[in-house]
Amino acid sequence: MTDRRTQGGLVAIAVCTGLWLIQNGAAGQDPPRPSSAEAFAAGSEHVPRSTVPPAEPLRPSEPVRVRIPAVRVDAPVMRLGLGPDGSLDVPPAGDRNLAGWFKDGTPPGAKGTSVFAGHVDNARGPSVFYHLGALKKGHTVEVLRKDGRTAVFTIDAVEVYDSEDFPEERVYADSGQAELRLITCGGTFSEKTGYRGNVVAYAHLTAVR
């Protein structure tokens, strides 16, 4: 695990072993990588928004489900806390269709940056965020909340980073609006060390149902 500091706590970005790729041969089976067209413009100091205007933030309420229609994600959400070493717990690896939300951070749709994490794969095959790298600007993410409302976010960018170059400030910064980050393992893959980076999807709240 690699510790990341955010919202007064530590968030760990999982370094996944990619057992499925190792068992079945990595060639031609790597998860999708975001193209340069989905990245932020070079030299951007702040997270730019898409052309879709932001919606007013909601009152806090916990998430219960996340849906990403473009990549066929429809998964329940569990609360993630911090482990004894201060790193973020991750969803059980055995459940391939389960996402996690950092419960000590911002609830999705509320003012601030809400952080979700999910496995890219496990020993049996692709997991909930396997296709995160295939997302494109303008795609939507729907988060169903306990209060019965659905927070709809629009993707602003999707980027991949080596673990050593993970941009904590960009990923976790609070812009003053309601934003969302979806994070999974990705980047270069090694049979010895697993995935050596992370895919991050950036989004902001654009509608409420």
N, C-alpha and C positions, 0 to 999 in steps of 0.2 A: 504494500500500500504506500501511496505517496501523500503526505499531508498537505492540505491547502487551507489557508486561513481566510475566513469569510464571516461577516456578520457576528464578530465576537467569538467565533469558535473555529474549530479545525474541521475541514471537509477533506476526506481522502478520496482520491480518484483511483478506482480499482485498476490494478495491473493484472489483467486476466491471462491465464495460462494458455487459453485456446486449445483445450484438450481435444475438441472435435476436429480441429484442423490437423493436429498432430496425428490423431488416429486415422484420419482419412486422407492425409496428404494435403499440404497447403496449396499446391499448385492449382490455380483456377478457382479456388474456393474462398478467397479472402473476402471479407465483408466490403460493401461499397465504400469508396473513398469520395469525399466531396470534391467537386471540380473547382478550379480556380475561379470560375464564374460565380460560384456561390459564396466566395470569401469577401471580406471587407476590402475596400480600396486600400492599396499600399500606403502606409504612413498615416492611417487614420488614428487620431489620438483618443477619440471617443467612439462609442458604439453608435453608428448611424442607424436611423430607422428606415424602414421601407416606406413606400409612398402611401401606405394605409395609415390613416391618422389613429393615434392612440385613443382608447376609451378611458373613461374615468375609473380609477381604482375602486375596488369593492372593499367592503368590510372583511376582516379575516375570517376564513372558514377552511377547514381541512379538506384536502382532496380525497376522493374515493376511487376515481377511475381516470385514466388518460386514454385519449383516442387520437390517432394520427392517420386520417383517412388515406393520405397519399402513399403510405407504406404499410397499410393494413394493421396498424397497432390498435388494439382494444384490450386494455389490461387493467386489472385492479392495482391500487396503489397502497403500499404499506408505509408506515412511519419508520424513518431511519434516525437512530440516535448516534452517540459517540461511544466507541469502545473504550476499554481500560487504557489504551495507549493514546487516546485522544483522536483517533481516526474515525471516519464515518463508517458505520456499519453498512453492509450491502444486503440486498435481498438474498434469500437462500438460493444458492446456485442450482439446486435441483428443480426449481420452478422456472420454466422457460418463459412464462407469460406473467411476469410480475415486475412492476416498477417500484422505485422507492423515492420518497420525498424527505428532505432534511427537515425534521419536525421542529428543530430549534431555530429555523430560519423563517423566511417570509412565506405565508400561505399563498398559493397561486391565485392571482387576481387582485391581491392586496398591494399596496404601494411598497415597492422594493423588488428585489430579485429572488425569485423562487427557484430552488435547485432540485432537479430530479436526476436520479441515476438508475441505470439498468445494465444488466449483463449483455454482452454482445453474443456470447454463445456459452454452451457448457459441453459436457462430454457427449451429450445426445444430439447436439445440433445447434442451429441458430436460436438465439434468445430474443427477448422483447425488443431490444434496441439494435438488433443486427443490421437493419436497413437505415439506421439514422443518417449515415453518410450519403444516402440517396435523396435526402430532402433537398428542396430547392426554395429559393426566396419566393415568398408569396404563399407557400403551402401553409396549412393551418394545423394547430394543435388544440384539441378540446379537452379541458380538464373539468370533470364533474366534481362538485363540491358537496359537503355535508348539508349545506343550507339549501340544496336543491337547485342552485344556479350553476350554469356552465360557463366557465371563463374560456373565451376563444382567443387564442394567440396567433399572430402571423409571423412566420419565419423571416428574420432579417438577414441572416447569414448562417452558413455552416462551415466550420473550419476544423482542421486536424492539426494537432501539435505533438511534437516529441515531448516526453515527460520532462526532460531537462529545460525545455523552453515554454512550459505551460504559463500563459499570461494571466496570473491570478487577478490582477486589477481589472483587466478587461472582462473576464468571465464573471466576477462576483460583484463588480461595482454597482452601487445604487444610483440610478439615473434620476430618481424622483418620480418615476412612473412605475406601472406594474409590468414587470418583465419576467421572463422564464428562460431557464437554461436546462437543456437536456444533455446529459453527458454519458458516454460509454467508452469502452476501450477501442483502440484503433491504431492506425499508423503502421509503421514497420512491424513485421511479425518474425519472431525467431522461435524455433522449436526449443531452444534452451531457456529463453527468458519470457516467451509469450509476446503479447502486444507491448510495444515500446512507446505508446503514446495514447492520445485520447481524441475522440471526435466530440465536438461541442456544437450544438444547435442553439442559436440565439433567437429569441422571439419577444414580442411585446403584445400586451393586451389590446385587442381591437374591437371586441364585441362581447356582449353578455346575453345569455339566453336563460 
